[in-house]
Amino acid sequence: MDLLLWSLITTSITISNGFSPLYSKQLLKGHDVSPEVFMNSVQLIIYNGYKAETHFVPTEDGFILGLHRIPYGRHDKPGEAIAPIAPLNGSFEAVGDTDLIKETVVSLNKDDDKLDENNNDDQQGSRPVVLLQHGLLADSSCYLFNGYNGSLGFILADAGYDVWLGNSRGNTYSMKHTKYNSTQEQFWDFSWQDMADKDLPAMVDYILKTTNQTNVVFIGHSQGTIIGFTGFSRNKQLAKKVKLFIALAPIAKLGDVRGLTSLLVKALKPNIDEVFTLFGRKGFFLNNSINMDIADKICDTDASAYLCSEFTDLIYGHGLPNYDWRRVPVYMSHIPSGTSVRNMVHFGQGVISGEFQLYDFGTAVENMARYNQTTPPYVNITQVDVPVAIYSGGNDYLADPTDVKFISDNLKHIVENKDYPKWNHADFVVGDTPPKTLYKDMLKLMGKLK
């Protein structure tokens, strides 16, 4: 029974970004849906009239992260994609461009030579640089799948920014490693702690080197914020390279999450061994891995999509009635994008303990071996030496107002702290309201730094 309950918990956390995982793009073929359902992030960028780039970024522990770029606005300098397009349902290896990945790794690790000019349109960029980081089980597409007039990635590009979209290890676009493949347990031995300590510095350094600039604006949603708070508090050199951190639906302690997720997690209080027994030490909710027999009966009509939303409201809060249900298949085809079981465990640990801590390996001996103390260290958010803008939702069950208050009370330099009383966890990236309100607020703030 415990394992069954934990399965329900992790499923509910999957939905926490505002999307039901029970959808399959294969089953949508032949239906009257947007062609965006079958596109990957690069194709979404091109489809909306922008130039697209794909970059491969090595981390210190061997992961190859897929980084997407929109170097210009829609009407500034149109062009075609200049990097390989990966399939939506898998890693870059499926397109046969492993040579590019290998060359990139060798070039950057050997002598820090620049990438081939043909693979980068604007190395000496003059536009302000912004890095967008997605939430749990999402990927770069979450900033692209609302069209050119509703997606944050496109809106920023049109506003004059050089837009880079990150992809955390283990999602659809970051499934390569120099030593392991995705069938090996070692590949999946990570959590958001590693994304903060290794992925984020690698992406920021690569972007600054490629554009010849000195700092970036970092925008994170949900998991993207916990990565930012952790990375900037633990790595002072990294923090110096960030001129502004915009935190959308920020999370840290997680002990005050509400709704179905809270009820299930706190009732069960699962231990690590049981979770790994159920799911294995591997990937969790990888794209296209959902049962198709269930998928074709969920969220594929206006009526059932509404019911899906009502259910997910129990997880992430009752939000704005601003969804165009015709776009639900687009959202569902891109989410979930995968992570590790261990990452899900780390989030569960936060919900249970109510503390902002690094990963708990389960025993005093294991923790001592890794941290030189018997319990996992706390993340000291007071050490974040970066200007932070906080945008939160009053109906957000995951970035609960209590957690947001803890964050705002402990940060040194808050430049803006705005609450949208009726918003839930997903309203920051989905729907037609953010472009009219939130994104305008963000652009106004960012404009002061340009």
JOHUDA-V294360 format. One record per residue. RES is the residue in one letter. PHI is phi in degrees with one decimal (999 if undefined). PSI is psi in degrees with one decimal (NA if undefined). D_CENTER is the distance of its C-alpha to the mean C-alpha in Angstrom with 2 decimals. Layout:
# JOHUDA-V294360
RES,PHI,PSI,D_CENTER
RES,PHI,PSI,D_CENTER
This chain:
# JOHUDA-V294360
M,999,-39.8,31.22
D,-58.4,-42.8,28.82
L,-67.7,-36.7,26.79
L,-63.5,-43.6,26.86
L,-62.8,-41.0,25.61
W,-65.2,-34.6,22.73
S,-60.0,-42.8,21.83
L,-64.5,-38.4,21.84
I,-61.9,-50.8,19.71
T,-66.4,-32.2,16.89
T,-64.7,-41.2,17.24
S,-67.2,-36.3,17.07
I,-66.2,-36.5,13.90
T,-57.2,-41.2,12.41
I,-76.2,-8.2,13.71
S,-64.0,-19.1,12.45
N,-80.3,1.6,9.77
G,103.9,10.3,12.99
F,-131.5,141.9,13.60
S,-83.3,135.3,16.19
P,-76.3,-10.6,15.54
L,-83.8,68.7,19.25
Y,-151.3,144.7,19.37
S,-134.9,127.7,20.33
K,-70.4,-26.7,20.63
Q,-60.7,-40.1,23.75
L,-73.3,-11.7,25.47
L,-86.2,-12.8,24.84
K,-60.0,132.5,26.97
G,92.1,-12.4,30.16
H,-89.9,163.7,28.83
D,-84.4,79.3,28.77
V,-126.4,164.7,25.07
S,-65.1,143.5,23.29
P,-62.3,-16.9,23.09
E,-63.0,-20.3,19.39
V,-57.9,-34.7,19.03
F,-100.8,11.3,20.02
M,-102.5,152.2,18.12
N,-94.4,-176.0,15.27
S,-62.6,-43.4,13.24
V,-62.6,-42.1,16.25
Q,-66.9,-35.2,18.63
L,-62.1,-40.8,16.97
I,-62.9,-48.4,17.40
I,-65.5,-42.3,20.97
Y,-57.8,-33.8,21.81
N,-88.5,4.7,21.21
G,95.3,21.3,23.52
Y,-115.5,161.5,21.55
K,-79.7,142.4,21.81
A,-126.6,142.8,19.04
E,-132.0,147.5,18.55
T,-119.6,130.1,16.80
H,-122.7,148.6,16.93
F,-111.5,123.0,16.84
V,-117.7,118.2,16.08
P,-82.3,142.2,17.75
T,-100.2,167.4,16.89
E,-65.3,-22.6,19.86
D,-104.7,16.3,19.66
G,101.4,-4.4,19.64
F,-73.0,149.8,16.23
I,-113.8,108.5,15.91
L,-90.5,136.4,12.54
G,-87.1,120.8,12.41
L,-117.5,124.0,11.99
H,-101.4,149.2,12.88
R,-137.2,139.4,15.21
I,-118.0,96.3,17.20
P,-75.3,-21.4,20.12
Y,-138.2,165.9,22.25
G,-75.7,173.4,22.63
R,-60.7,-34.4,23.88
H,-113.2,9.2,27.49
D,-84.0,-54.3,27.48
K,-152.8,77.4,27.59
P,-65.2,150.9,26.86
G,-171.0,-177.2,26.66
E,-99.9,166.3,25.54
A,-64.0,140.4,22.76
I,-117.2,10.7,23.90
A,-134.9,160.2,21.68
P,-61.5,145.3,21.49
I,-99.2,120.6,19.64
A,-87.3,151.2,18.02
P,-68.2,150.3,18.53
L,-64.5,-28.4,15.93
N,-98.8,17.2,16.97
G,-165.7,-165.3,16.87
S,-93.4,178.8,16.47
F,-66.8,-21.4,18.18
E,-62.8,-22.0,21.28
A,-69.1,-18.0,22.24
V,-96.4,1.4,23.28
G,75.7,24.9,25.62
D,-110.4,36.3,24.26
T,-66.1,-24.9,24.09
D,-62.4,-39.8,26.68
L,-63.4,-40.9,24.38
I,-62.2,-46.5,21.88
K,-63.2,-42.0,24.87
E,-64.1,-38.8,26.33
T,-63.1,-45.7,23.25
V,-63.2,-45.9,23.10
V,-62.1,-44.9,26.86
S,-61.4,-44.7,26.99
L,-76.1,-32.9,24.50
N,-84.7,-26.1,25.84
K,-80.8,-57.5,29.49
D,-143.5,15.4,30.43
D,59.7,27.3,27.42
D,-63.7,153.9,28.83
K,-72.7,157.8,26.90
L,-67.2,160.9,25.53
D,-52.4,135.2,27.97
E,-56.6,-29.3,28.49
N,-69.8,-16.7,28.14
N,-100.6,10.5,24.49
N,-155.8,115.5,23.63
D,-79.4,-22.2,25.14
D,-146.1,65.7,24.96
Q,-66.0,-35.9,25.07
Q,-96.5,58.6,27.15
G,-68.4,144.9,24.92
S,-107.6,-13.4,26.31
R,-77.3,146.0,23.53
P,-59.1,141.5,21.37
V,-100.2,135.9,18.07
V,-130.6,136.1,14.69
L,-113.1,123.0,11.30
L,-102.0,129.9,8.27
Q,-121.8,128.8,4.89
H,-78.3,175.1,2.10
G,-92.8,-172.0,3.24
L,-60.9,131.9,5.44
L,63.3,16.9,6.79
A,-110.9,-174.7,5.00
D,-152.3,-168.8,5.14
S,-60.0,-22.9,6.93
S,-64.0,-21.5,9.35
C,-66.8,-16.8,8.07
Y,-100.2,12.3,9.60
L,-132.2,-15.6,12.53
F,-94.2,18.0,13.89
N,-109.1,17.2,16.07
G,83.3,170.2,18.55
Y,-69.2,-24.9,19.67
N,-99.8,4.3,20.89
G,-132.4,-5.1,18.07
S,-101.2,133.6,14.74
L,-59.4,-39.2,13.56
G,-58.8,-44.3,13.23
F,-72.9,-39.4,16.80
I,-62.3,-40.9,18.19
L,-66.4,-40.6,17.36
A,-62.0,-42.8,18.91
D,-69.2,-21.5,21.93
A,-86.3,1.4,22.27
G,104.4,15.5,22.92
Y,-102.6,150.0,19.74
D,-88.4,105.9,18.69
V,-98.3,125.7,15.08
W,-118.3,137.8,12.71
L,-120.1,115.5,9.27
G,-80.8,158.6,7.44
N,-136.9,115.8,6.52
S,-69.2,153.0,6.53
R,-50.6,136.3,9.92
G,90.9,-4.3,10.91
N,-92.1,-177.1,8.91
T,-51.6,-37.1,11.23
Y,-99.9,1.8,11.41
S,-132.5,59.6,11.65
M,-111.0,23.6,14.49
K,-115.1,149.3,17.21
H,-146.6,146.5,18.99
T,-72.5,-18.1,22.32
K,-122.4,-37.8,23.96
Y,-112.8,159.9,22.40
N,-115.8,171.4,21.38
S,-72.2,-3.3,19.16
T,-89.3,-6.7,22.32
Q,-99.7,141.8,22.94
E,-61.6,-32.5,21.97
Q,-62.0,-30.6,21.52
F,-61.9,-37.1,18.53
W,-96.2,14.2,16.63
D,-87.1,68.4,17.94
F,-153.9,163.8,14.87
S,-143.0,-171.7,12.69
W,-62.3,-21.2,10.31
Q,-59.3,-42.3,13.58
D,-72.0,-33.4,13.61
M,-63.0,-37.1,10.19
A,-74.3,-43.3,11.80
D,-79.3,-27.7,15.21
K,-123.4,-47.1,14.82
D,-67.3,-49.1,11.71
L,-62.3,-48.0,11.46
P,-61.2,-37.9,15.26
A,-63.4,-43.7,15.50
M,-67.2,-45.6,13.30
V,-62.8,-46.7,15.10
D,-62.1,-41.1,18.43
Y,-63.6,-45.1,18.12
I,-62.8,-45.5,17.37
L,-65.4,-39.4,20.24
K,-65.5,-41.8,22.53
T,-69.1,-38.0,21.96
T,-94.6,-7.9,22.53
N,60.5,36.1,25.14
Q,-111.7,172.7,23.74
T,-108.1,-15.4,23.63
N,-156.1,166.2,20.58
V,-131.8,159.8,17.32
V,-95.4,128.0,15.79
F,-108.3,126.2,12.32
I,-120.5,122.2,10.28
G,-126.2,146.8,7.42
H,-118.0,128.8,6.77
S,56.7,-111.7,7.53
Q,-54.8,-33.3,6.07
G,-60.3,-28.4,5.39
T,-79.5,-38.5,9.06
I,-67.2,-31.2,10.36
I,-64.6,-44.8,9.38
G,-64.6,-49.3,11.23
F,-59.0,-41.7,14.08
T,-70.0,-48.2,14.64
G,-63.3,-44.5,14.58
F,-74.9,-24.7,16.74
S,-81.3,-28.3,19.12
R,-98.3,-12.7,19.78
N,-133.0,94.6,20.01
K,-66.5,-34.1,22.38
Q,-66.6,-37.6,22.57
L,-64.3,-44.0,18.87
A,-59.3,-33.6,19.27
K,-66.3,-18.1,22.18
K,-93.7,3.5,20.14
V,-117.7,117.4,18.04
K,-89.3,-16.7,20.21
L,-160.2,136.5,17.97
F,-117.1,114.0,14.85
I,-99.9,116.4,13.82
A,-105.3,110.9,12.23
L,-98.2,124.5,11.37
A,49.4,60.6,12.16
P,-70.9,144.9,12.32
I,-132.2,152.4,12.83
A,-150.9,-72.2,14.99
K,-80.6,-37.3,17.96
L,70.2,-2.6,17.02
G,-71.1,-13.6,20.74
D,-110.0,19.2,21.35
V,-59.4,147.4,19.00
R,-116.0,179.3,21.21
G,81.1,-160.2,21.92
L,-63.5,-38.5,22.04
T,-58.9,-46.6,19.38
S,-62.1,-45.1,21.45
L,-60.3,-45.0,24.69
L,-70.6,-48.0,23.82
V,-64.4,-47.4,22.22
K,-72.6,-24.9,24.93
A,-73.6,-34.5,27.68
L,-88.8,-44.1,26.89
K,48.2,63.8,25.76
P,-69.2,150.4,24.95
N,-98.3,161.5,25.70
I,-61.4,-42.6,23.73
D,-59.2,-40.5,26.44
E,-65.4,-39.7,26.41
V,-64.8,-46.3,22.71
F,-69.3,-28.2,23.03
T,-64.6,-40.1,26.29
L,-72.9,-49.2,24.74
F,-103.7,-17.0,21.65
G,82.2,168.0,22.62
R,-92.9,76.0,20.88
K,-152.5,-159.6,18.64
G,-77.4,157.4,15.64
F,-129.7,125.4,14.57
F,49.5,55.3,14.17
L,-69.1,153.2,13.80
N,-60.5,134.2,13.97
N,77.4,11.3,17.64
S,-98.1,4.8,18.72
I,-84.4,146.2,19.60
N,-58.8,119.5,23.31
M,-71.6,-30.6,24.66
D,-63.6,-32.4,27.69
I,-80.8,-38.9,25.68
A,-60.8,-37.5,23.21
D,-75.4,-1.8,26.05
K,-113.0,1.9,27.32
I,-120.5,131.4,24.26
C,62.2,23.8,22.89
D,-105.0,4.4,24.84
T,-133.9,166.4,27.27
D,-57.4,-42.3,27.24
A,-66.5,-48.5,28.84
S,-70.5,-31.9,26.64
A,-62.7,-38.6,23.46
Y,-63.2,-42.2,24.86
L,-64.9,-38.4,25.50
C,-59.8,-43.1,21.98
S,-63.8,-41.2,20.82
E,-61.8,-37.7,23.52
F,-69.2,-46.2,22.39
T,-66.4,-24.1,18.72
D,-59.8,-27.7,20.16
L,-68.2,-21.3,21.52
I,-93.6,-52.3,18.10
Y,-108.2,1.5,16.18
G,105.1,157.3,19.32
H,-81.5,116.9,21.64
G,-111.7,-154.2,20.22
L,-77.2,143.4,21.55
P,-83.2,57.7,23.58
N,-116.3,20.4,21.95
Y,-91.8,135.2,20.67
D,-89.7,107.7,22.41
W,-63.9,-18.3,22.86
R,-67.7,-16.5,23.58
R,-96.8,-4.8,19.91
V,-54.8,-44.0,18.87
P,-58.9,-32.7,19.40
V,-65.4,-47.0,17.02
Y,-60.6,-46.1,14.14
M,-67.0,-29.7,15.32
S,-72.9,-20.1,15.73
H,-102.8,-18.9,12.11
I,-122.8,132.3,10.73
P,-82.7,157.2,10.60
S,-113.6,2.8,9.32
G,96.7,150.9,10.21
T,-160.4,-164.9,10.02
S,-101.1,154.3,13.22
V,-59.3,-38.9,15.76
R,-62.1,-35.6,16.09
N,-64.3,-40.2,12.58
M,-63.6,-38.6,13.60
V,-61.6,-42.3,16.87
H,-61.1,-42.6,15.56
F,-63.2,-41.2,14.03
G,-62.1,-36.1,17.39
Q,-61.3,-39.1,19.29
G,-66.4,-39.8,18.00
V,-62.1,-41.5,19.03
I,-74.5,-45.8,22.40
S,-80.0,-28.5,23.24
G,70.2,20.6,21.98
E,-121.7,152.9,21.41
F,-93.9,90.9,18.73
Q,-130.3,159.7,19.48
L,-69.8,175.1,18.51
Y,-63.5,132.8,18.65
D,-93.4,116.2,22.03
F,-80.0,0.6,23.70
G,101.4,-23.5,26.13
T,-137.1,156.5,29.40
A,-62.0,-36.6,31.03
V,-64.8,-46.8,32.01
E,-64.8,-42.9,28.56
N,-65.2,-39.9,27.12
M,-62.0,-39.3,30.16
A,-64.1,-30.4,29.73
R,-100.9,-32.8,26.24
Y,-116.0,-5.6,26.47
N,61.1,30.4,30.25
Q,-156.8,159.2,30.22
T,-79.6,-16.8,30.39
T,-122.8,154.9,27.35
P,-66.3,140.1,23.83
P,-63.4,150.9,23.71
Y,-79.1,148.8,22.33
V,-85.8,119.9,19.69
N,-90.7,93.9,21.92
I,-68.0,-17.2,20.04
T,-68.6,-13.8,23.36
Q,-90.8,7.8,22.92
V,-78.1,104.9,20.12
D,-96.8,53.2,22.25
V,-135.3,137.7,20.07
P,-61.5,132.1,20.77
V,-124.4,135.1,18.24
A,-111.4,127.1,17.99
I,-109.5,127.9,16.97
Y,-126.2,116.6,16.46
S,-129.2,167.3,16.70
G,-117.5,134.0,18.09
G,-68.2,-22.8,21.38
N,-104.8,19.4,20.77
D,-81.6,114.3,17.36
Y,-77.0,-18.6,18.08
L,-100.7,-50.6,15.02
A,-88.7,69.9,14.80
D,-63.3,146.5,18.56
P,-53.1,-31.0,20.92
T,-66.3,-41.9,22.40
D,-66.7,-41.8,19.24
V,-61.3,-39.7,18.70
K,-64.9,-41.4,22.35
F,-57.8,-43.6,22.03
I,-63.3,-50.5,19.37
S,-67.1,-33.2,21.52
D,-70.1,-22.0,24.70
N,-110.2,-5.3,23.67
L,-82.5,144.3,22.10
K,-76.1,-39.4,24.74
H,-134.4,88.5,23.93
I,-99.1,120.9,22.49
V,-94.6,-19.9,23.19
E,-159.5,141.3,22.18
N,-142.0,99.3,21.50
K,-123.8,133.0,21.45
D,-109.6,135.9,21.25
Y,-106.9,100.1,21.17
P,-56.3,-31.2,23.39
K,-99.3,4.7,22.81
W,-88.7,150.0,19.02
N,-110.5,-166.2,16.83
H,-69.1,-29.0,13.19
A,-91.1,-17.9,12.40
D,-64.6,-13.8,14.85
F,-77.2,-19.4,12.71
V,-126.2,-8.5,11.10
V,-125.8,143.7,13.83
G,104.0,177.5,17.55
D,-102.9,1.9,20.16
T,-82.9,-42.3,20.53
P,-52.3,-42.6,17.75
P,-61.6,-25.8,19.32
K,-87.4,-16.9,22.63
T,-129.7,-76.9,21.77
L,-56.1,-51.5,18.53
Y,-64.8,-31.8,17.87
K,-66.7,-40.7,21.56
D,-62.0,-42.7,21.40
M,-64.2,-45.5,18.62
L,-63.3,-37.2,20.63
K,-63.5,-43.8,23.74
L,-66.0,-46.3,22.40
M,-64.8,-32.0,20.98
G,-62.3,-27.3,24.31
K,-69.2,-19.6,26.17
L,-95.0,-15.8,24.62
K,-68.3,NA,25.33
